[in-house]
Amino acid sequence: MDVLRTSRDLGVVIRQRRKTLRWDQAQLAERVGVSRQWVIEMEKGKPRAELQLVLRTLNVLGLVLTVGNVEGESSVADSSEMPLVLPDIDTIVDGNRLYPDERRKAVVPIDGRNRSKDL
């Protein structure tokens, strides 16, 4: 099983499998429903390839994407170095709330004339 760390690694796997099947880039492109240029870019490691197209390509090639941890390495999600801190919505709302003594006036056009109006 190959360990993929970059889009270039994925491109190499796709190219190797295509060649094993004795398909040219045009044949793979036709089966996936993309342009030959897309296949060329993907095999070079295009970093922003659309995920759905990548998954479809893997499926057409008979490849399966498996996700797991490499022995001795923990995932970012398991790491306590990057705790997820969510903002407190009540603090945000209270910080932006206007209280009656802090009301601002806005100039609103009414009947072609500018008049002030309480917000």
Solvent accessible surface area in square Angstrom, and as a share of the most:
residue,aa,sasa,rsa
1,M,211,0.94
2,D,96,0.50
3,V,88,0.51
4,L,63,0.31
5,R,153,0.56
6,T,77,0.45
7,S,38,0.25
8,R,156,0.57
9,D,48,0.25
10,L,28,0.14
11,G,0,0.00
12,V,56,0.32
13,V,25,0.14
14,I,1,0.01
15,R,72,0.26
16,Q,106,0.47
17,R,75,0.27
18,R,17,0.06
19,K,120,0.51
20,T,93,0.54
21,L,56,0.28
22,R,215,0.78
23,W,47,0.17
24,D,75,0.39
25,Q,34,0.15
26,A,50,0.38
27,Q,76,0.34
28,L,0,0.00
29,A,4,0.03
30,E,143,0.64
31,R,122,0.44
32,V,4,0.02
33,G,58,0.55
34,V,28,0.16
35,S,65,0.42
36,R,130,0.47
37,Q,100,0.44
38,W,25,0.09
39,V,1,0.01
40,I,32,0.16
41,E,59,0.27
42,M,3,0.01
43,E,3,0.02
44,K,128,0.54
45,G,9,0.08
46,K,63,0.27
47,P,104,0.65
48,R,205,0.75
49,A,22,0.17
50,E,105,0.47
51,L,119,0.59
52,Q,104,0.46
53,L,32,0.16
54,V,10,0.06
55,L,67,0.33
56,R,91,0.33
57,T,1,0.00
58,L,10,0.05
59,N,115,0.59
60,V,43,0.25
61,L,2,0.01
62,G,55,0.53
63,L,47,0.24
64,V,132,0.76
65,L,95,0.47
66,T,94,0.55
67,V,136,0.78
68,G,65,0.62
69,N,99,0.51
70,V,55,0.32
71,E,170,0.76
72,G,91,0.88
73,E,88,0.40
74,S,84,0.54
75,S,39,0.25
76,V,103,0.59
77,A,99,0.76
78,D,97,0.50
79,S,32,0.20
80,S,104,0.67
81,E,153,0.69
82,M,135,0.60
83,P,96,0.60
84,L,154,0.77
85,V,124,0.71
86,L,135,0.67
87,P,100,0.63
88,D,82,0.42
89,I,115,0.59
90,D,94,0.49
91,T,88,0.51
92,I,80,0.41
93,V,64,0.37
94,D,69,0.36
95,G,66,0.63
96,N,115,0.59
97,R,117,0.43
98,L,74,0.37
99,Y,97,0.37
100,P,111,0.70
101,D,131,0.68
102,E,93,0.42
103,R,141,0.51
104,R,144,0.52
105,K,140,0.59
106,A,27,0.21
107,V,105,0.60
108,V,50,0.29
109,P,97,0.61
110,I,72,0.36
111,D,125,0.65
112,G,81,0.78
113,R,145,0.53
114,N,113,0.58
115,R,107,0.39
116,S,69,0.45
117,K,111,0.47
118,D,73,0.38
119,L,107,0.53
